[in-house]
Amino acid sequence: MTGAITAGVDGTAESLAALDWAAREAVRRGLALRIVHAWRFQQYDTIGSVDRESQGQGARALADEAARTVAERHPGLDVSTAVPEGGIADTLARAAADSEMLALGSRGHGPVVGFLLGSVGRQVVAETDVPVVLVRAGDRASTEAAGREIVVGQQGGPDDSHAVLRFAFETAAVRSATVRVVRAWTLPPLFAYSPSSLKLLDEAGGLEPYEKSALAEAVRPWRERFPDVPVVEHVEMGSAGQVLLSVAGTAQLMVVGRRAHRTAVGARVGSVTHGMLHHAECPVAVVPHTS
């Protein structure tokens, strides 16, 4: 399915909050909604244990109930369901591969206990090729009210942040929200200075003006593409995680990036992204990028 948002559900309050978030976003963007309940057969050596067929029926019932709930709240929304069996992380990644994004609850149960803290959660976020939005159980439509910003972290040059800025501006455009683009900076060690870097800093007038100029350059094409989206350019000295969390309290969505490449030990989620997933109270969108 193309032109869809996928929501992973498992019956928990967290996953139902993610489903509500995905449904609202699908309505705003004019997309379809795909509800996926990935399940894994559990074999028990006890009398009266449930067989694979019965567990599959239970999975289907859960997905169908979720679809009925969404249809009641959003009558015009195109909703479909899928109940693939297999490893949870791999199954969710495959199910979302042709979607615009994947929305998940920040916690789970059964095979996905401790979603954000466990290996399954890290695998889903790190290996899914589309943006993954993590939603906590307390999320409500009211958190998307006017005045609450889309906060996005920016680092490096324009190419490095293309994907995350695109996602942030597109989301802000459909929500009539302000985008706060945050660039954190720290004093580099002395050995990092080179003649060429010193020349750039001198031309910019110092470290902070240089960082402000770099942020403005990265944001400029998105201001031009989305002229109706208000933008706040936020440059602050400090670690990226600390600076982003300092403004997360007024955010309706936090957008961070992760590098979409795999190392010898598998895909990784960076420390800043990891910190946002653990500590930000608002939904967090993790956007893969290749730069």
VEXROSE-187654 format. One line per field, with one value per residue (C-alpha): residue in one letter; chain; x, y, z. Coordinates in nm, 4 decimals. Layout:
residuo: [A;...] $
cadena: [A;...] $
X: [X;...] $
Y: [Y;...] $
Z: [Z;...] $
END
This chain:
residuo: [M;T;G;A;I;T;A;G;V;D;G;T;A;E;S;L;A;A;L;D;W;A;A;R;E;A;V;R;R;G;L;A;L;R;I;V;H;A;W;R;F;Q;Q;Y;D;T;I;G;S;V;D;R;E;S;Q;G;Q;G;A;R;A;L;A;D;E;A;A;R;T;V;A;E;R;H;P;G;L;D;V;S;T;A;V;P;E;G;G;I;A;D;T;L;A;R;A;A;A;D;S;E;M;L;A;L;G;S;R;G;H;G;P;V;V;G;F;L;L;G;S;V;G;R;Q;V;V;A;E;T;D;V;P;V;V;L;V;R;A;G;D;R;A;S;T;E;A;A;G;R;E;I;V;V;G;Q;Q;G;G;P;D;D;S;H;A;V;L;R;F;A;F;E;T;A;A;V;R;S;A;T;V;R;V;V;R;A;W;T;L;P;P;L;F;A;Y;S;P;S;S;L;K;L;L;D;E;A;G;G;L;E;P;Y;E;K;S;A;L;A;E;A;V;R;P;W;R;E;R;F;P;D;V;P;V;V;E;H;V;E;M;G;S;A;G;Q;V;L;L;S;V;A;G;T;A;Q;L;M;V;V;G;R;R;A;H;R;T;A;V;G;A;R;V;G;S;V;T;H;G;M;L;H;H;A;E;C;P;V;A;V;V;P;H;T;S] $
cadena: [A;A;A;A;A;A;A;A;A;A;A;A;A;A;A;A;A;A;A;A;A;A;A;A;A;A;A;A;A;A;A;A;A;A;A;A;A;A;A;A;A;A;A;A;A;A;A;A;A;A;A;A;A;A;A;A;A;A;A;A;A;A;A;A;A;A;A;A;A;A;A;A;A;A;A;A;A;A;A;A;A;A;A;A;A;A;A;A;A;A;A;A;A;A;A;A;A;A;A;A;A;A;A;A;A;A;A;A;A;A;A;A;A;A;A;A;A;A;A;A;A;A;A;A;A;A;A;A;A;A;A;A;A;A;A;A;A;A;A;A;A;A;A;A;A;A;A;A;A;A;A;A;A;A;A;A;A;A;A;A;A;A;A;A;A;A;A;A;A;A;A;A;A;A;A;A;A;A;A;A;A;A;A;A;A;A;A;A;A;A;A;A;A;A;A;A;A;A;A;A;A;A;A;A;A;A;A;A;A;A;A;A;A;A;A;A;A;A;A;A;A;A;A;A;A;A;A;A;A;A;A;A;A;A;A;A;A;A;A;A;A;A;A;A;A;A;A;A;A;A;A;A;A;A;A;A;A;A;A;A;A;A;A;A;A;A;A;A;A;A;A;A;A;A;A;A;A;A;A;A;A;A;A;A;A;A;A;A;A;A;A] $
X: [0.0000;0.1350;0.0160;-0.0489;0.0544;0.1130;0.0291;0.1511;-0.0949;-0.0772;-0.3765;-0.1874;-0.2788;0.0477;-0.0223;-0.3786;-0.2426;-0.0098;-0.3066;-0.5008;-0.1978;-0.1567;-0.5264;-0.5241;-0.2091;-0.3543;-0.6651;-0.4544;-0.2340;-0.5125;-0.3540;-0.4877;-0.4245;-0.2899;-0.3265;-0.0732;-0.0777;0.2442;0.2256;0.4375;0.3034;0.3549;0.3655;0.2877;0.3317;0.0110;-0.3293;-0.5732;-0.3051;-0.4160;-0.2987;-0.1607;-0.4967;-0.6641;-0.3823;-0.4093;-0.7825;-0.7121;-0.4662;-0.7230;-0.9887;-0.7565;-0.6775;-1.0444;-1.1488;-0.8845;-1.0128;-1.3724;-1.2655;-1.0797;-1.3702;-1.6082;-1.3820;-1.2847;-1.5695;-1.4064;-1.0666;-0.9531;-0.8542;-0.7103;-0.5656;-0.2894;-0.1922;0.1423;0.3062;0.6792;0.9529;0.8022;1.0726;1.1305;0.7580;0.6806;0.9677;0.8449;0.4839;0.5822;0.8297;0.5919;0.4283;0.4967;0.5754;0.5280;0.3619;0.4217;0.3443;0.6419;0.5863;0.4486;0.3810;0.4468;0.7264;0.7904;0.8191;1.0097;0.9784;1.2039;1.4539;1.4713;1.6498;1.3273;1.2460;1.5922;1.5821;1.2494;1.3683;1.7146;1.6251;1.2948;1.3577;1.0749;1.0244;0.9146;0.6997;0.6950;0.3900;0.3350;0.0086;-0.0731;-0.0700;-0.3942;-0.5177;-0.5092;-0.1267;-0.1418;-0.3117;-0.2063;0.1058;0.2830;0.5755;0.7324;1.0882;1.3577;1.7260;1.9655;2.3342;2.6000;2.5279;2.2056;2.2470;2.2964;1.9590;1.7531;1.5322;1.4603;1.3828;1.1576;0.9586;0.9328;0.8179;0.5682;0.4197;0.4045;0.2368;-0.0562;-0.0913;-0.0476;0.2308;0.5580;0.8859;1.1613;1.4895;1.7493;2.1244;2.3430;2.7124;3.0063;3.3615;3.5778;3.9062;4.2131;4.3431;4.0224;4.1209;4.2862;4.3914;4.0813;3.8416;4.0001;3.9531;3.5820;3.5346;3.7156;3.4997;3.1854;3.2935;3.3295;3.1817;2.8259;2.7778;2.9219;2.6660;2.3811;2.4933;2.5150;2.1632;2.0215;2.1771;2.0237;1.6791;1.6684;1.5368;1.2634;1.1532;1.1233;0.9357;0.6963;0.6552;0.3461;0.5169;0.6521;1.0126;1.2208;1.5955;1.7357;2.1138;2.2392;2.5647;2.5421;2.5027;2.2401;2.0413;2.0283;1.9354;1.6582;1.5115;1.5159;1.2576;1.0671;0.8161;0.6330;0.6624;0.3788;0.6332;1.0095;1.1880;1.5365;1.7467;1.9452;2.1965;2.0456;2.3500;2.4446;2.7753;2.9418;2.7397;2.4083;2.2048;2.2490;2.0408;2.2542;2.2857;2.0790;1.7935;1.8172;1.7896;1.4852;1.3054;1.3637;1.3015;1.0821;0.7175;0.5818;0.5754;0.9197;0.9714;1.2968;1.3808;1.6454;1.8904;2.1820;2.4185] $
Y: [0.0000;0.3419;0.6712;0.5203;0.5521;0.2247;0.1867;-0.1109;-0.2228;-0.4813;-0.3879;-0.1776;0.1796;0.2924;0.1280;0.2605;0.6121;0.5556;0.4365;0.7529;0.9639;0.7827;0.8178;1.1920;1.2323;1.0240;1.2437;1.5608;1.4329;1.2704;0.9251;0.5785;0.4041;0.0519;-0.1223;-0.3982;-0.6453;-0.8433;-1.1608;-1.4619;-1.8073;-1.8949;-2.2656;-2.3733;-2.7234;-2.7089;-2.8709;-2.6522;-2.4282;-2.2267;-2.3532;-2.1455;-2.1103;-1.9810;-1.7377;-1.6139;-1.5605;-1.3624;-1.1453;-1.0842;-0.9930;-0.7403;-0.5728;-0.5708;-0.4087;-0.1410;-0.0748;-0.0423;0.2084;0.4197;0.4031;0.5362;0.8315;0.9037;0.7855;0.8969;0.7410;0.4500;0.1801;-0.1673;-0.4317;-0.6911;-0.9594;-1.1014;-1.3749;-1.3693;-1.1910;-0.8685;-0.6229;-0.7713;-0.8100;-0.4494;-0.3218;-0.5176;-0.4118;-0.0449;-0.0547;0.1005;0.3442;0.7094;0.6365;0.3851;0.4808;0.2692;0.2881;0.3612;0.0437;-0.3024;-0.6397;-1.0037;-1.0332;-0.6561;-0.5960;-0.2763;-0.1553;0.1447;-0.0195;-0.3646;-0.5004;-0.5376;-0.1694;-0.0591;-0.2925;-0.1532;0.2065;0.1372;-0.0854;0.0512;0.2473;0.4969;0.7494;0.5832;0.7848;0.6710;0.7747;0.7524;0.6412;0.9889;1.1495;1.3241;1.5310;1.8328;1.8191;1.9255;2.2525;2.5862;2.7278;2.3939;2.3622;2.0994;2.0798;1.9393;1.8875;2.0078;1.9302;1.9412;2.0945;2.1174;1.7687;1.6131;1.7358;1.7214;1.4290;1.5475;1.9045;1.7820;1.5679;1.8514;2.1113;1.8783;1.7948;2.1581;2.2544;2.0159;2.1194;2.4977;2.4761;2.6559;2.4744;2.5320;2.4232;2.3570;2.3524;2.2841;2.3534;2.3008;2.4281;2.1968;2.0625;2.2604;1.9891;2.0177;2.3608;2.3704;2.6649;2.6207;2.5955;2.8947;3.0949;3.0036;3.0984;3.4263;3.5111;3.4313;3.6426;3.3617;3.0273;3.1304;3.3474;3.0607;2.8170;3.0629;3.1047;2.7278;2.6830;2.9602;2.8003;2.4599;2.6084;2.8493;2.6052;2.4859;2.8419;2.8935;2.5675;2.6279;3.0081;2.9854;2.7825;3.0032;2.9195;2.9784;2.9280;2.8221;2.8090;2.7269;2.6154;2.2736;1.9087;1.8329;1.6115;1.8701;2.1557;1.9580;1.8420;2.2000;2.2983;1.9686;2.0816;2.3034;2.0626;1.8671;1.6564;1.6081;1.5181;1.3674;1.1802;0.8602;0.7470;0.4847;0.2622;-0.0583;-0.1350;-0.4691;-0.5063;-0.4058;-0.0869;0.1714;0.4453;0.7465;0.8759;1.1898;0.9922;0.7384;1.0177;1.1724;0.8373;0.7905;1.1410;1.3479;1.3437;1.4333;1.1928;1.1486;1.0961;0.9212;0.9919;0.7854;0.9729;0.8616;1.1555] $
Z: [0.0000;-0.0902;0.0483;0.3899;0.7505;0.9337;1.3019;1.5014;1.7704;2.0462;2.2612;2.5156;2.6040;2.4452;2.1121;2.1095;2.1666;1.8712;1.6659;1.7506;1.6590;1.3267;1.2431;1.3069;1.0996;0.8139;0.8072;0.8012;0.5181;0.3172;0.3504;0.4247;0.7564;0.7826;1.1200;1.1806;1.4678;1.4395;1.6457;1.7217;1.8029;2.1693;2.2406;2.5962;2.7388;2.9383;2.9088;2.7203;2.5694;2.2669;1.9269;1.6396;1.4642;1.7791;1.8491;1.4917;1.5361;1.8500;1.6590;1.3876;1.6434;1.8058;1.4722;1.3673;1.6959;1.6505;1.2976;1.4217;1.6850;1.4287;1.1803;1.4452;1.5191;1.1577;0.9299;0.6042;0.6689;0.4495;0.7022;0.6430;0.8747;0.8608;1.1133;0.9941;1.1991;1.2653;1.4558;1.5839;1.4755;1.1304;1.0676;1.1583;0.9436;0.6417;0.6975;0.7052;0.4166;0.1622;0.4053;0.4715;0.8362;1.1169;1.4472;1.7576;2.1266;2.3476;2.5492;2.4763;2.6306;2.5548;2.2968;2.3079;2.6820;2.7615;2.4037;2.4221;2.6523;2.4975;2.1955;1.9949;2.0286;1.9291;1.6294;1.5045;1.5293;1.3912;1.0970;0.9658;0.6459;0.7006;0.9813;1.3068;1.5477;1.9113;2.1122;2.4865;2.6457;2.7733;2.4288;2.3343;2.0421;2.2747;2.2744;1.9085;1.9993;1.8544;2.0130;2.0499;1.8117;1.5912;1.7272;1.4999;1.5599;1.2889;1.2579;0.9897;0.6516;0.4466;0.3001;0.6437;0.7685;0.4475;0.5556;0.9098;0.8032;0.5251;0.7690;1.0217;0.7681;0.6012;0.9400;1.0454;0.7179;0.7669;1.1329;1.0854;1.3420;1.3990;1.3367;1.5911;1.4325;1.7004;1.6443;1.9471;1.9531;2.1855;2.1979;1.9867;2.1248;2.0267;1.7946;1.5872;1.4664;1.1260;0.9092;0.6909;0.9852;1.1548;0.8356;0.8221;1.1850;1.1345;0.8326;1.0307;1.3249;1.5781;1.6767;1.7574;1.4466;1.2420;1.3899;1.3269;0.9674;0.9183;1.0569;0.8377;0.5308;0.6134;0.6784;0.3817;0.1166;0.3511;0.4281;0.0525;-0.0011;0.2909;0.3059;0.5288;0.8009;1.0843;1.1745;1.4850;1.4411;1.7778;1.8300;2.1771;2.3317;2.4964;2.4149;2.1502;2.3870;2.6647;2.4332;2.2623;2.5927;2.7226;2.4583;2.4433;2.7057;2.4550;2.1613;2.0056;1.8174;1.8412;1.5152;1.5276;1.2755;1.2649;1.0098;0.7789;0.7545;0.9283;1.0924;1.1497;1.4694;1.3110;1.2901;1.5630;1.7215;1.8143;2.1681;2.1031;1.9494;2.2305;2.4865;2.3192;2.3115;2.6817;2.8150;2.5784;2.6869;2.3413;2.0438;1.8904;1.5155;1.4234;1.0590;0.8765;0.6566;0.4430;0.4912] $
END
